[in-house]
Amino acid sequence: MTDRPAAGSSSAAAARAVFRRALRDMLVLVAVVGVLGVVLGALLAPVPSHGVWGALIGAGVALVFSGTTVLTMLRTTESSAATTGVVVLGAWLAKMIALVALFAVLDGMDFYDRTVLAVVTLVGVIGSAVLDYRAVVTGRVPYVEPLD
């Protein structure tokens, strides 16, 4: 017996289905949050264009932050647990560095509304985590493989 599932195993296919659902749901959520953020940001921000830019940046941050995790899990479905862990940790570290760099660059700029950016980012990331949880809890991944 090996630690790695067979390439065509039903558990690997079921796990891929769970991750695809999580990715699809996250993309829909970020699109909806982005559109609502743009509309509400334009209506509620002191300068409408700043609200729009804040919402667009926030939606982009939420997409990158949430999407990289789901994509790395999807790409490493058939890898060992150690390989998956290294890839997920590496992707997390890369997106943290990119996030710090992005916010450092944006710090001196005033073309966006910071409140709209923060709200859209938080709603997108937290909503995505809830959708990931739902996909994993309701997904049907077998614990054992039948002998052929």
NUMARDO-213630 format. One record per residue (C-alpha): x, y, z; residue in one letter. Coordinates in pm, whole numbers, plus 32768, in hexadecimal, padded with zeros to 4 digits. Layout:
BEGIN
REC   east   north     up   residu
REC      X       Y      Z        A
...
***
This chain:
BEGIN
REC   east   north     up   residu
REC   8000    8000   8000        M
REC   8084    815C   7FB0        T
REC   803B    82B4   8040        D
REC   7FE6    8334   7EE8        R
REC   7E94    82EB   7E48        P
REC   7E94    824A   7CF2        A
REC   7E75    833C   7BCE        A
REC   7D13    82CE   7B7C        G
REC   7C9E    8286   7CDD        S
REC   7B3F    82DC   7D42        S
REC   7BB7    8397   7E78        S
REC   7C98    8479   7DA6        A
REC   7B7B    84BC   7CB4        A
REC   7A90    8507   7DD4        A
REC   7B8D    85F4   7E72        A
REC   7BBC    86A6   7D25        R
REC   7A41    86D0   7D0F        A
REC   7A3C    876D   7E6C        V
REC   7B54    8860   7E11        F
REC   7AB1    88B7   7CC3        R
REC   796D    8906   7D79        R
REC   7A27    89DE   7E73        A
REC   7AD8    8A95   7D56        L
REC   7996    8ACC   7C93        R
REC   78DC    8B4A   7DC6        D
REC   79FD    8C31   7E23        M
REC   7A08    8CC6   7CC5        L
REC   7892    8D0B   7CCD        V
REC   78AB    8DA2   7E2A        L
REC   79CE    8E87   7DD1        V
REC   791B    8EF9   7C95        A
REC   77DC    8F49   7D56        V
REC   789A    8FF4   7E71        V
REC   7964    90B8   7D70        G
REC   7830    9132   7CB5        V
REC   7776    918A   7DF6        L
REC   78B1    922F   7E7D        G
REC   78D7    9305   7D46        V
REC   776C    9375   7D53        V
REC   7766    93B4   7ECA        L
REC   78C2    944C   7EC6        G
REC   785A    9542   7DB9        A
REC   7721    959D   7E7D        L
REC   77B0    95AD   7FDD        L
REC   7919    9621   7FBB        A
REC   7959    9797   7FD7        P
REC   79F5    978E   7E7C        V
REC   793C    9690   7DA1        P
REC   7A67    9630   7CCB        S
REC   7B31    95E9   7E07        H
REC   7A21    94F8   7E79        G
REC   7A27    9448   7D29        V
REC   7BA2    941F   7D32        W
REC   7B96    93A7   7E9C        G
REC   7A95    929D   7E3F        A
REC   7B58    922A   7D0D        L
REC   7C9E    920D   7DCF        I
REC   7BEA    915D   7EEC        G
REC   7B4A    9062   7E01        A
REC   7C9D    9020   7D60        G
REC   7D40    8FE9   7EB3        V
REC   7C27    8EFC   7F1C        A
REC   7C46    8E40   7DD4        L
REC   7DBE    8E10   7DF3        V
REC   7DB3    8DC9   7F67        F
REC   7C9E    8CC4   7F52        S
REC   7CDF    8C3E   7DF7        G
REC   7E49    8BDC   7E27        T
REC   7DF5    8AF1   7F45        T
REC   7CE3    8A3C   7E86        V
REC   7DB8    8A28   7D4B        L
REC   7EE3    8997   7E05        T
REC   7E05    8892   7EA7        M
REC   7D6C    883D   7D56        L
REC   7EC2    8820   7CB0        R
REC   7F51    8740   7DC4        T
REC   7E26    8659   7DF1        T
REC   7EEB    8527   7D8A        E
REC   802C    8587   7E3E        S
REC   80A2    8512   7F8F        S
REC   803C    85CF   80C7        A
REC   819F    8657   80EC        A
REC   81A4    86DD   7F88        T
REC   804D    8778   7FB1        T
REC   80B9    881B   80F7        G
REC   81F3    88AD   805C        V
REC   8137    8937   7F2F        V
REC   8020    89CC   8005        V
REC   811B    8A65   80F8        L
REC   81EB    8AF1   7FDA        G
REC   80B8    8B88   7F34        A
REC   804B    8C1D   8081        W
REC   81A1    8CB8   80B8        L
REC   81A8    8D44   7F55        A
REC   8051    8DE1   7F75        K
REC   80AB    8E79   80C9        M
REC   81E0    8F1A   802F        I
REC   8113    8F96   7F08        A
REC   8005    901C   7FF1        L
REC   80FF    90DB   80C7        V
REC   81A4    9166   7F8D        A
REC   8052    91CE   7EFB        L
REC   7FE6    927E   8039        F
REC   813A    9326   8059        A
REC   8116    93B0   7EF9        V
REC   7FAC    9418   7F33        L
REC   7FFB    94BF   8080        D
REC   806E    9605   7FE8        G
REC   7F5A    9617   7EE3        M
REC   7E05    96B4   7F08        D
REC   7D46    9647   7DD2        F
REC   7C7E    953D   7E90        Y
REC   7BA1    9531   7FC4        D
REC   7C47    9466   80D7        R
REC   7B02    940E   8186        T
REC   7A65    9382   804A        V
REC   7BA4    92BF   8000        L
REC   7BA7    9229   8160        A
REC   7A35    91CF   8161        V
REC   7A3A    912F   8007        V
REC   7B78    906E   8059        T
REC   7AF3    8FEF   81A6        L
REC   79A0    8F8C   811B        V
REC   7A45    8EDA   7FF6        G
REC   7B48    8E1E   80C6        V
REC   7A61    8DBE   81E6        I
REC   794B    8D5F   80F4        G
REC   7A3F    8C8B   802F        S
REC   7AB0    8BD7   816B        A
REC   7944    8B89   81BD        V
REC   790B    8B05   805D        L
REC   7A4A    8A32   8072        D
REC   79CC    89A0   81BA        Y
REC   7879    8954   811F        R
REC   7919    88AA   7FF2        A
REC   79F3    87CE   80D0        V
REC   78E0    8774   81C7        V
REC   77E0    871D   80BB        T
REC   78DB    8678   7FCF        G
REC   78D8    84FF   7FB9        R
REC   7A3B    847D   7FC0        V
REC   7A64    8309   800B        P
REC   7B4B    82A1   8125        Y
REC   7BAC    8155   8089        V
REC   7BDE    80DA   7F25        E
REC   7B33    7F9C   7EB1        P
REC   7C17    7E81   7E43        L
REC   7C03    7E3E   7CCF        D
***
